[in-house]
Amino acid sequence: MRLWSKSSLVFASLALASCGSQTETGSNEEVARQAIIEVAKLSEADLLRVCKAGVAFRSARAIDGIDVTSQGEDIVRASYTRAADSKAFRYDCRVEGNIVRFRMIDEAGPGSGPGTWSGRGLTTTFELKDDGVEFQESYGPGDMTTEFVRTAN
């Protein structure tokens, strides 16, 4: 099985996007831009920002109460404590192109370790903005939620 490098995929996407007329979803430039977004690597600061905002989005919590730390290998650990009962929650977060995935830590009880990565049945994509992150969660065609999480004052 042959694996494609990121640069090969970008080149192929750009080459295909330059052929023919406009696509159904937009211009050739939009297709090429999307291909580049999908393979671009985030800086560590942006990765932390996306993951912190992502946990706020997924848990419907204020971003201020969520702590994030880099775990290496492009994984971020996010945690918060629920005020109502002082229960601590921890999640791992990773970004694959413009898709963000999460897994809960110790979901089955203390010491049970990390659960499975999200993305089975739903897809959460993001777009970085100057003052925050816009998330789009899709369960299938026509079933989508979009929310902007402010990360800058």
N, C-alpha and C positions, 0 to 999 in steps of 0.2 A: 504494500500500500504506500503510495507516495503522499507525503505531507507537503503542503504549500507553505512557503514562508509568507510573513505578513507583507513584505514588499512585493512579492509576486501577486498576492491577492489584490493589493492596491493597484498595481499596474494593470492587471486583468480587468478590474472593475472600471478603471478610468478608460481603458481601451474600449470596453464594451459600451460604456456610457457615451463615448464620443461617436458611436455608430448610429445611424438611423435618425429618426425624428423624436419628438417629445414622447415621453412615456405617459401612461395613464395617470400616474401619480404626480407628475411634475416634469420639470425640464431636465435635460441631460446633466446640467450643472448640479442640480439637486441630488441626482442619483450618485454622481461622483463624490459630492460632499458627504453624503450618508456613508458611502463606502469607506472614506477616510476616517469618519467619526468612529466607525465600528472597529477599526484596528489601532487607533491612537491610544497610547498609554498615558494614564493620568499621572501628574506629579503626586508626591506623597501628600502634600497639603490638600490637593483637590480630592484625592482618594478619601482622606479623613473627612472632608466636608461632605462628600456624596454619601458616605456611610452614616455619618451622624444625622444628616437630613433624612436619609432613607429610613432609619429606625424611627425617627419622629413621625414620618409619613405612615409607616406600617403599623405603628402602635398608637397613633393619634395622641401623641404626647408633645409637650413643649420641648423645643430643641435644647433649651438652656439646662435641663436636668439630665442630659445624656452625656456620658463621658466616652471618649474614643481613644484608643492607642493602637499603634501599628504593631502587628504580630510578625512582621516579615513575610516574604513570599506573597506580597500583594493581598494580605488578609488583615482586616481591621477588627479589633474587639470593641464592641459597644456595650455599655452597661447603664442601667438606671435602677432606682429603687422606687417602687410604687408607694406613694404617701399613705394611702388608705390602710395598708397592712404591713408596711415596711418590707415587703417581699422584693428581693433583688432579682433582676433579670439580666442575662448576658446573651449577646448574639455575636456571631462572626459574620463578617460582610466581605464580599469580594466583587470586583467589577470585571465583566467580560465584554469589552467593547462598550456599547451604551446600555448594557443590561446589568442590573445590580441584583445580587443574590444574597440571601441571608440563611443562617441556620442557628437555631436556639441551642444554648449550652445548658446541659442538665435539665432538659425539658421533662424527662421521665423521672426526675428526682435527683437529689444531691449525689454527685459522683458518677452520674450516668454518661457524662461527656457530651460531645456535640451530636446534634441530630442531623438529618439529611438537609441538603441545600434546597432552598426554595426554587421554584421554576417548573414544578410539575403541575401543569394545569393552569398556571398563570405566568405572565411575563411582566416584569417591572423594568421599564426603561427610564432613562433620565437624560436631561439636557442641562448642562451648567449654564447659569446666567451670572451676570455681574454681582447681583445681590442675593443669589440663592440657587436652588435647584428645582427644576420642574420634573415631576414624576408622572409617568403614565403606566397604569396597571391594567393589563388586558387579560380577560378570561376567555376571549375568543372574539370572532368577528362581531362588531357592534356592541360588545359588552366591555366598557372601558371606564376607568376613573382617572382623572387628571387633577393634580394638586401641585401648587407651588409652595415650597418651604423656604422661608427667608433665612439666610445664614449670615448676612452682613447687616450692620446697623446703618 
